[in-house]
Amino acid sequence: MFSKFTKLFSLSASFAVLASGIAHAEPSDELIAAAKKEGMLTTIALPHSWCGYGEVIETFKAKYGIEVNELNPNAGSGDELEAIKANKGNTGPQAPDVVDVGLSFGPAAVKEGLLQPYKVEGWDKIPETAKDPEGYWYGDYYGVLAMGVNKDVFTESPEAFADLTDAKYANGVTVGGDPRTGNSRMMTVYAAGASTGAAAGADAANAGIAFFKGLKDSGNLVPVEGTAQNLAQGTAPILFDWDYNLLAMRDKLNGNPPMDVIVPSDSVIAGVYVQGISAYAPHPNAAKLWMEYLYSDEGQLLWLKGYCHPILFNDMAERGVIPQELMDKLPPAENYAKAVFPTLDEQAGAKEAVAGNWAKEMGVQ
């Protein structure tokens, strides 16, 4: 799953539009009262620069008057689950109420009995492949595989994987590195295969390997790392990564060189994070109120300001409640509407195929 980045941009857009387009009813008075009685919510692994969480936390505190106790902002998903296990009998400030973890950690936490079920008001709008059917975990935000394009090198950006086979993109395309050692790279291979119509899982991965082998044979593929420096210098003028990383890269480059971020129209593959409430949460009502806030239009849009696509993005786009100033910062919404969320089994099959066949087909060690 993708790693947490350190870019947070400011947006002057007004969010008054929310008043006429709330995704669901406000939390019940009973839940709000119970949460306020508990008086605190304990979070973990939420750096303020990640997905706009600094503003998310502050607006939640201001709206409900509940203190937020923030544990270890730089912890990873595994650390979050360990914190629950280590504090099963502890109702003090070291016991997290809620977690925000990579997709694979949701089922793992359920298997260990670490989460309690809760279905937010917008439950039915969350994609089936991005939630536990019983409500133990549920997708919160995601990135999609996208292309970053150096416009000084290629004035006409490719719009799809299929475009990359054109000779005009010679010496221009990079996977970003070895897909056997990085999830975003492996999923780039998967996405390329899916663009050909291959079935999900190992078939898509193998088709993706064949796709990139074709680019290598034609001279369009370059074996360099997908970094901002290499894009700017022109040694990797078309590189793949999660869209949130590329959008942050674009802002950092600030037009030097000009950079496009393109979501391929023929294959939109998403990687998702998930939320859950600890089975041992000292503040269970505050945790539920937190979830209702995160899945409200207000909470979802604050994540989007941090370039993390909220799980209810398509629904909000259809209802027209996303400020235009924010939409203008993003690739076109119609491609995000095609987002596919590979299951854990499909990802596992793809990873196994890439591990077994990439080196053999590409002629690398």
PyMOL commands that set and color helices and strands:
alter all, ss='L'
color gray80, all
select helices_A, chain A and resi 16-20+29-38+53-64+77-86+105-111+123-125+128-130+161-165+167-169+183-195+202-218+228-233+243-253+284-294+297-305+313-319+324-327+333-336+344-362
alter helices_A, ss='H'
color red, helices_A
select strands_A, chain A and resi 40-44+67-71+98-102+115-116+138-150+173-174+238-242+259-262+270-278+309-310
alter strands_A, ss='S'
color yellow, strands_A
deselect
rebuild
show_as cartoon
